Amino acid sequence: MPRSISVLGSFFPDWLFCAIAGLVLALIVRGLLVRFGQERAFGPPAMVQPTLMLLFSLLVWLVFF
């Protein structure tokens, strides 16, 4: 059964919050990798960024839901 989270009276599906959290966490990791000069150490960014977003989205979903 899908869950909804109330935000200021409007209901949003929980997967939406997981996707947003995954995006934010992936961008933070990308910023850290760029800052330390390790951006290309994990492979092409076009493959790494979506994979990181998916990883973080699923981890948020497992931890909080």
PDB file as gemmi writes it, atoms N, CA and C in Angstrom:
CRYST1    1.000    1.000    1.000  90.00  90.00  90.00 P 1                      
ATOM      1  N   MET A   1       0.843  -1.174   0.000  1.00  0.00           N  
ATOM      2  CA  MET A   1       0.000   0.000   0.000  1.00  0.00           C  
ATOM      3  C   MET A   1       0.890   1.239   0.000  1.00  0.00           C  
ATOM      4  N   PRO A   2       0.732   2.112  -0.970  1.00  0.00           N  
ATOM      5  CA  PRO A   2       1.562   3.321  -1.019  1.00  0.00           C  
ATOM      6  C   PRO A   2       1.247   4.262   0.136  1.00  0.00           C  
ATOM      7  N   ARG A   3       2.281   4.861   0.634  1.00  0.00           N  
ATOM      8  CA  ARG A   3       2.115   5.823   1.717  1.00  0.00           C  
ATOM      9  C   ARG A   3       2.182   7.229   1.168  1.00  0.00           C  
ATOM     10  N   SER A   4       1.564   8.134   1.915  1.00  0.00           N  
ATOM     11  CA  SER A   4       1.625   9.548   1.572  1.00  0.00           C  
ATOM     12  C   SER A   4       2.091  10.318   2.793  1.00  0.00           C  
ATOM     13  N   ILE A   5       2.830  11.371   2.538  1.00  0.00           N  
ATOM     14  CA  ILE A   5       3.348  12.221   3.609  1.00  0.00           C  
ATOM     15  C   ILE A   5       2.715  13.592   3.454  1.00  0.00           C  
ATOM     16  N   SER A   6       2.165  14.096   4.555  1.00  0.00           N  
ATOM     17  CA  SER A   6       1.521  15.401   4.523  1.00  0.00           C  
ATOM     18  C   SER A   6       2.558  16.508   4.683  1.00  0.00           C  
ATOM     19  N   VAL A   7       2.564  17.431   3.738  1.00  0.00           N  
ATOM     20  CA  VAL A   7       3.438  18.601   3.799  1.00  0.00           C  
ATOM     21  C   VAL A   7       2.560  19.825   3.618  1.00  0.00           C  
ATOM     22  N   LEU A   8       2.366  20.570   4.694  1.00  0.00           N  
ATOM     23  CA  LEU A   8       1.532  21.770   4.671  1.00  0.00           C  
ATOM     24  C   LEU A   8       0.144  21.499   4.099  1.00  0.00           C  
ATOM     25  N   GLY A   9      -0.433  20.346   4.444  1.00  0.00           N  
ATOM     26  CA  GLY A   9      -1.784  20.018   4.026  1.00  0.00           C  
ATOM     27  C   GLY A   9      -1.889  19.284   2.707  1.00  0.00           C  
ATOM     28  N   SER A  10      -0.819  19.187   1.951  1.00  0.00           N  
ATOM     29  CA  SER A  10      -0.833  18.445   0.690  1.00  0.00           C  
ATOM     30  C   SER A  10      -0.137  17.107   0.895  1.00  0.00           C  
ATOM     31  N   PHE A  11      -0.640  16.080   0.263  1.00  0.00           N  
ATOM     32  CA  PHE A  11      -0.072  14.756   0.427  1.00  0.00           C  
ATOM     33  C   PHE A  11       0.796  14.397  -0.777  1.00  0.00           C  
ATOM     34  N   PHE A  12       1.996  13.906  -0.489  1.00  0.00           N  
ATOM     35  CA  PHE A  12       2.955  13.516  -1.515  1.00  0.00           C  
ATOM     36  C   PHE A  12       3.352  12.067  -1.267  1.00  0.00           C  
ATOM     37  N   PRO A  13       3.618  11.303  -2.338  1.00  0.00           N  
ATOM     38  CA  PRO A  13       4.045   9.916  -2.143  1.00  0.00           C  
ATOM     39  C   PRO A  13       5.448   9.851  -1.532  1.00  0.00           C  
ATOM     40  N   ASP A  14       5.679   8.808  -0.748  1.00  0.00           N  
ATOM     41  CA  ASP A  14       6.970   8.687  -0.062  1.00  0.00           C  
ATOM     42  C   ASP A  14       8.138   8.510  -1.021  1.00  0.00           C  
ATOM     43  N   TRP A  15       7.912   7.879  -2.181  1.00  0.00           N  
ATOM     44  CA  TRP A  15       9.008   7.682  -3.124  1.00  0.00           C  
ATOM     45  C   TRP A  15       9.538   9.012  -3.652  1.00  0.00           C  
ATOM     46  N   LEU A  16       8.685  10.035  -3.687  1.00  0.00           N  
ATOM     47  CA  LEU A  16       9.121  11.339  -4.157  1.00  0.00           C  
ATOM     48  C   LEU A  16      10.175  11.931  -3.223  1.00  0.00           C  
ATOM     49  N   PHE A  17       9.958  11.784  -1.927  1.00  0.00           N  
ATOM     50  CA  PHE A  17      10.923  12.280  -0.957  1.00  0.00           C  
ATOM     51  C   PHE A  17      12.224  11.478  -1.005  1.00  0.00           C  
ATOM     52  N   CYS A  18      12.111  10.181  -1.256  1.00  0.00           N  
ATOM     53  CA  CYS A  18      13.316   9.358  -1.388  1.00  0.00           C  
ATOM     54  C   CYS A  18      14.124   9.777  -2.615  1.00  0.00           C  
ATOM     55  N   ALA A  19      13.448  10.062  -3.714  1.00  0.00           N  
ATOM     56  CA  ALA A  19      14.145  10.494  -4.931  1.00  0.00           C  
ATOM     57  C   ALA A  19      14.825  11.844  -4.726  1.00  0.00           C  
ATOM     58  N   ILE A  20      14.154  12.762  -4.055  1.00  0.00           N  
ATOM     59  CA  ILE A  20      14.744  14.077  -3.797  1.00  0.00           C  
ATOM     60  C   ILE A  20      15.948  13.942  -2.867  1.00  0.00           C  
ATOM     61  N   ALA A  21      15.818  13.119  -1.831  1.00  0.00           N  
ATOM     62  CA  ALA A  21      16.947  12.902  -0.919  1.00  0.00           C  
ATOM     63  C   ALA A  21      18.112  12.247  -1.654  1.00  0.00           C  
ATOM     64  N   GLY A  22      17.826  11.299  -2.538  1.00  0.00           N  
ATOM     65  CA  GLY A  22      18.883  10.663  -3.328  1.00  0.00           C  
ATOM     66  C   GLY A  22      19.594  11.649  -4.220  1.00  0.00           C  
ATOM     67  N   LEU A  23      18.839  12.550  -4.829  1.00  0.00           N  
ATOM     68  CA  LEU A  23      19.438  13.572  -5.680  1.00  0.00           C  
ATOM     69  C   LEU A  23      20.333  14.507  -4.875  1.00  0.00           C  
ATOM     70  N   VAL A  24      19.849  14.956  -3.740  1.00  0.00           N  
ATOM     71  CA  VAL A  24      20.632  15.872  -2.897  1.00  0.00           C  
ATOM     72  C   VAL A  24      21.914  15.199  -2.412  1.00  0.00           C  
ATOM     73  N   LEU A  25      21.805  13.959  -1.954  1.00  0.00           N  
ATOM     74  CA  LEU A  25      22.991  13.253  -1.464  1.00  0.00           C  
ATOM     75  C   LEU A  25      23.985  12.981  -2.595  1.00  0.00           C  
ATOM     76  N   ALA A  26      23.497  12.640  -3.778  1.00  0.00           N  
ATOM     77  CA  ALA A  26      24.389  12.410  -4.920  1.00  0.00           C  
ATOM     78  C   ALA A  26      25.112  13.694  -5.315  1.00  0.00           C  
ATOM     79  N   LEU A  27      24.406  14.822  -5.264  1.00  0.00           N  
ATOM     80  CA  LEU A  27      25.052  16.095  -5.573  1.00  0.00           C  
ATOM     81  C   LEU A  27      26.102  16.475  -4.523  1.00  0.00           C  
ATOM     82  N   ILE A  28      25.840  16.154  -3.276  1.00  0.00           N  
ATOM     83  CA  ILE A  28      26.829  16.418  -2.222  1.00  0.00           C  
ATOM     84  C   ILE A  28      28.077  15.576  -2.457  1.00  0.00           C  
ATOM     85  N   VAL A  29      27.884  14.294  -2.772  1.00  0.00           N  
ATOM     86  CA  VAL A  29      29.031  13.414  -3.039  1.00  0.00           C  
ATOM     87  C   VAL A  29      29.791  13.903  -4.265  1.00  0.00           C  
ATOM     88  N   ARG A  30      29.083  14.329  -5.299  1.00  0.00           N  
ATOM     89  CA  ARG A  30      29.753  14.861  -6.494  1.00  0.00           C  
ATOM     90  C   ARG A  30      30.581  16.092  -6.157  1.00  0.00           C  
ATOM     91  N   GLY A  31      30.024  16.985  -5.344  1.00  0.00           N  
ATOM     92  CA  GLY A  31      30.767  18.169  -4.926  1.00  0.00           C  
ATOM     93  C   GLY A  31      32.027  17.811  -4.163  1.00  0.00           C  
ATOM     94  N   LEU A  32      31.925  16.814  -3.300  1.00  0.00           N  
ATOM     95  CA  LEU A  32      33.105  16.374  -2.546  1.00  0.00           C  
ATOM     96  C   LEU A  32      34.149  15.744  -3.463  1.00  0.00           C  
ATOM     97  N   LEU A  33      33.691  14.939  -4.420  1.00  0.00           N  
ATOM     98  CA  LEU A  33      34.633  14.317  -5.351  1.00  0.00           C  
ATOM     99  C   LEU A  33      35.333  15.357  -6.210  1.00  0.00           C  
ATOM    100  N   VAL A  34      34.598  16.360  -6.674  1.00  0.00           N  
ATOM    101  CA  VAL A  34      35.202  17.423  -7.476  1.00  0.00           C  
ATOM    102  C   VAL A  34      36.194  18.214  -6.638  1.00  0.00           C  
ATOM    103  N   ARG A  35      35.807  18.498  -5.409  1.00  0.00           N  
ATOM    104  CA  ARG A  35      36.684  19.291  -4.536  1.00  0.00           C  
ATOM    105  C   ARG A  35      38.011  18.591  -4.275  1.00  0.00           C  
ATOM    106  N   PHE A  36      37.975  17.273  -4.112  1.00  0.00           N  
ATOM    107  CA  PHE A  36      39.194  16.531  -3.824  1.00  0.00           C  
ATOM    108  C   PHE A  36      39.867  15.976  -5.083  1.00  0.00           C  
ATOM    109  N   GLY A  37      39.346  16.333  -6.259  1.00  0.00           N  
ATOM    110  CA  GLY A  37      39.979  15.928  -7.508  1.00  0.00           C  
ATOM    111  C   GLY A  37      39.826  14.461  -7.840  1.00  0.00           C  
ATOM    112  N   GLN A  38      38.807  13.807  -7.346  1.00  0.00           N  
ATOM    113  CA  GLN A  38      38.612  12.378  -7.571  1.00  0.00           C  
ATOM    114  C   GLN A  38      37.380  12.085  -8.422  1.00  0.00           C  
ATOM    115  N   GLU A  39      36.906  13.066  -9.169  1.00  0.00           N  
ATOM    116  CA  GLU A  39      35.662  12.901  -9.919  1.00  0.00           C  
ATOM    117  C   GLU A  39      35.739  11.766 -10.932  1.00  0.00           C  
ATOM    118  N   ARG A  40      36.847  11.652 -11.628  1.00  0.00           N  
ATOM    119  CA  ARG A  40      36.991  10.627 -12.673  1.00  0.00           C  
ATOM    120  C   ARG A  40      37.503   9.288 -12.135  1.00  0.00           C  
ATOM    121  N   ALA A  41      37.783   9.205 -10.857  1.00  0.00           N  
ATOM    122  CA  ALA A  41      38.328   7.971 -10.289  1.00  0.00           C  
ATOM    123  C   ALA A  41      37.303   6.841 -10.284  1.00  0.00           C  
ATOM    124  N   PHE A  42      36.007   7.163 -10.278  1.00  0.00           N  
ATOM    125  CA  PHE A  42      34.975   6.136 -10.219  1.00  0.00           C  
ATOM    126  C   PHE A  42      34.420   5.762 -11.581  1.00  0.00           C  
ATOM    127  N   GLY A  43      34.808   6.470 -12.616  1.00  0.00           N  
ATOM    128  CA  GLY A  43      34.308   6.182 -13.954  1.00  0.00           C  
ATOM    129  C   GLY A  43      33.647   7.399 -14.553  1.00  0.00           C  
ATOM    130  N   PRO A  44      32.961   7.212 -15.680  1.00  0.00           N  
ATOM    131  CA  PRO A  44      32.324   8.347 -16.343  1.00  0.00           C  
ATOM    132  C   PRO A  44      31.190   8.921 -15.477  1.00  0.00           C  
ATOM    133  N   PRO A  45      31.174  10.231 -15.291  1.00  0.00           N  
ATOM    134  CA  PRO A  45      30.146  10.851 -14.449  1.00  0.00           C  
ATOM    135  C   PRO A  45      28.715  10.577 -14.918  1.00  0.00           C  
ATOM    136  N   ALA A  46      28.522  10.368 -16.222  1.00  0.00           N  
ATOM    137  CA  ALA A  46      27.177  10.079 -16.729  1.00  0.00           C  
ATOM    138  C   ALA A  46      26.651   8.734 -16.237  1.00  0.00           C  
ATOM    139  N   MET A  47      27.538   7.851 -15.830  1.00  0.00           N  
ATOM    140  CA  MET A  47      27.124   6.560 -15.261  1.00  0.00           C  
ATOM    141  C   MET A  47      27.122   6.591 -13.739  1.00  0.00           C  
ATOM    142  N   VAL A  48      28.053   7.328 -13.168  1.00  0.00           N  
ATOM    143  CA  VAL A  48      28.209   7.333 -11.716  1.00  0.00           C  
ATOM    144  C   VAL A  48      27.091   8.109 -11.028  1.00  0.00           C  
ATOM    145  N   GLN A  49      26.736   9.267 -11.543  1.00  0.00           N  
ATOM    146  CA  GLN A  49      25.739  10.116 -10.873  1.00  0.00           C  
ATOM    147  C   GLN A  49      24.364   9.462 -10.781  1.00  0.00           C  
ATOM    148  N   PRO A  50      23.806   8.911 -11.863  1.00  0.00           N  
ATOM    149  CA  PRO A  50      22.506   8.242 -11.717  1.00  0.00           C  
ATOM    150  C   PRO A  50      22.569   7.030 -10.788  1.00  0.00           C  
ATOM    151  N   THR A  51      23.711   6.329 -10.827  1.00  0.00           N  
ATOM    152  CA  THR A  51      23.863   5.171  -9.950  1.00  0.00           C  
ATOM    153  C   THR A  51      23.912   5.600  -8.492  1.00  0.00           C  
ATOM    154  N   LEU A  52      24.631   6.681  -8.196  1.00  0.00           N  
ATOM    155  CA  LEU A  52      24.667   7.198  -6.826  1.00  0.00           C  
ATOM    156  C   LEU A  52      23.288   7.662  -6.376  1.00  0.00           C  
ATOM    157  N   MET A  53      22.559   8.317  -7.267  1.00  0.00           N  
ATOM    158  CA  MET A  53      21.221   8.781  -6.910  1.00  0.00           C  
ATOM    159  C   MET A  53      20.312   7.590  -6.593  1.00  0.00           C  
ATOM    160  N   LEU A  54      20.374   6.558  -7.405  1.00  0.00           N  
ATOM    161  CA  LEU A  54      19.572   5.368  -7.151  1.00  0.00           C  
ATOM    162  C   LEU A  54      19.976   4.709  -5.839  1.00  0.00           C  
ATOM    163  N   LEU A  55      21.269   4.586  -5.603  1.00  0.00           N  
ATOM    164  CA  LEU A  55      21.760   3.987  -4.363  1.00  0.00           C  
ATOM    165  C   LEU A  55      21.250   4.752  -3.147  1.00  0.00           C  
ATOM    166  N   PHE A  56      21.411   6.066  -3.159  1.00  0.00           N  
ATOM    167  CA  PHE A  56      20.981   6.861  -2.016  1.00  0.00           C  
ATOM    168  C   PHE A  56      19.465   6.874  -1.863  1.00  0.00           C  
ATOM    169  N   SER A  57      18.726   6.881  -2.963  1.00  0.00           N  
ATOM    170  CA  SER A  57      17.266   6.844  -2.891  1.00  0.00           C  
ATOM    171  C   SER A  57      16.787   5.549  -2.235  1.00  0.00           C  
ATOM    172  N   LEU A  58      17.368   4.442  -2.647  1.00  0.00           N  
ATOM    173  CA  LEU A  58      16.975   3.157  -2.065  1.00  0.00           C  
ATOM    174  C   LEU A  58      17.396   3.040  -0.603  1.00  0.00           C  
ATOM    175  N   LEU A  59      18.557   3.583  -0.266  1.00  0.00           N  
ATOM    176  CA  LEU A  59      18.981   3.551   1.136  1.00  0.00           C  
ATOM    177  C   LEU A  59      18.068   4.399   2.022  1.00  0.00           C  
ATOM    178  N   VAL A  60      17.662   5.561   1.542  1.00  0.00           N  
ATOM    179  CA  VAL A  60      16.724   6.398   2.307  1.00  0.00           C  
ATOM    180  C   VAL A  60      15.403   5.671   2.482  1.00  0.00           C  
ATOM    181  N   TRP A  61      14.935   5.029   1.429  1.00  0.00           N  
ATOM    182  CA  TRP A  61      13.681   4.288   1.504  1.00  0.00           C  
ATOM    183  C   TRP A  61      13.777   3.145   2.519  1.00  0.00           C  
ATOM    184  N   LEU A  62      14.907   2.415   2.497  1.00  0.00           N  
ATOM    185  CA  LEU A  62      15.070   1.317   3.450  1.00  0.00           C  
ATOM    186  C   LEU A  62      15.178   1.795   4.896  1.00  0.00           C  
ATOM    187  N   VAL A  63      15.842   2.912   5.110  1.00  0.00           N  
ATOM    188  CA  VAL A  63      16.057   3.392   6.475  1.00  0.00           C  
ATOM    189  C   VAL A  63      14.790   4.025   7.048  1.00  0.00           C  
ATOM    190  N   PHE A  64      14.073   4.817   6.258  1.00  0.00           N  
ATOM    191  CA  PHE A  64      12.965   5.586   6.798  1.00  0.00           C  
ATOM    192  C   PHE A  64      11.588   5.000   6.553  1.00  0.00           C  
ATOM    193  N   PHE A  65      11.458   4.083   5.591  1.00  0.00           N  
ATOM    194  CA  PHE A  65      10.138   3.520   5.303  1.00  0.00           C  
ATOM    195  C   PHE A  65      10.193   2.028   5.405  1.00  0.00           C  
TER     196      PHE A  65                                                      
END                                                                             
